[in-house]
Amino acid sequence: VEASSRPPVLQMRDVSTKPDSEGIALDNIDLEIRPGEIVGIAGVEGNGQKTLVRAIAALADLARGTISLAGKDVTGRPLAARRNAGLRIIPFERNVEGLSLTSSLWENWSARELLQGSLLRMIRPSAVRQDCDRSLRDWSVHYHDPGQRAGSLSGGNAQKVILAREVDRDARLIIAAQPTRGLDIGATAFVWQSLRAARDRGAAILLISSDLDELFDISDRVLVMLSGHINGEFRAPYDIQSVGAAMTGAAARATA
């Protein structure tokens, strides 16, 4: 089934956020992402990309508008409810927002249980460690023991730990924010392969990147953010001059 014919996993209608100290406010965002689709977000950094993620994750207060995930209206619902609806996030700063560098690998991996309000499995840490060990091996993480600190890993392996936690079988919407920043070519290719595989399984992917080559390479369509609103929508073959004009405000809202 074509992605365009399936009900959206993420649906944002007329979403604006209240001003705060965390970043520029969103202004009348309308956004849909369907199963089996990678939607890229381009734009000069600081134009509302972080606020967009925070709004979807229930971390920014809405001034108006609605947000639905997998057919459920989650407007006003907390992050745990949104994660239970299938939201997963690969955050902008893996060593700050994504991992606790002084905590063990298994504690970082099992954080999804806490984020989703499920504490029962944490009663048996030995079982969680075994599950973590299995998952990290499946994701080709190079490590010695699930009890070692996350801060001991390379950037690529640290990102794989986040992928192992976030790209699970229940993921419906995966937000990937600057997922390859600071990674070498091999680790970057691994991340791209993982996102494509999740897309092919039917997940919806929201890819935020400052690297236009990355966006053009793996996105099914690209939206441009400018001053908190969407200032253009583009499909392949992408025209870098048109995208650039939308990013700088040199052109009115464009669709190509």
Salt bridges, closest charged atoms under 4 A:
ASP14 OD2 - ARG64 NE 3.63
ASP20 OD2 - ARG54 NH2 2.84
GLU32 OE2 - ARG13 NH2 2.52
GLU32 OE1 - ARG34 NH2 2.92
GLU37 OE2 - ARG221 NE 2.62
GLU45 OE2 - ARG181 NH2 2.57
GLU113 OE2 - ARG121 NH1 2.47
ASP131 OD2 - ARG121 NH2 2.28
ASP131 OD1 - ARG134 NH1 2.96
ASP133 OD1 - ARG137 NE 3.51
ASP145 OD1 - ARG129 NH2 3.30
GLU166 OE1 - ARG83 NH1 3.04
GLU166 OE2 - ARG165 NE 2.79
ASP168 OD1 - ARG88 NE 2.95
ASP168 OD2 - ARG112 NH1 3.90
ASP200 OD1 - ARG199 NE 2.88
ASP217 OD2 - ARG196 NH2 2.81
ASP220 OD2 - ARG199 NH1 3.52
GLU233 OE2 - ARG221 NH1 3.28
GLU233 OE2 - ARG235 NH2 3.79
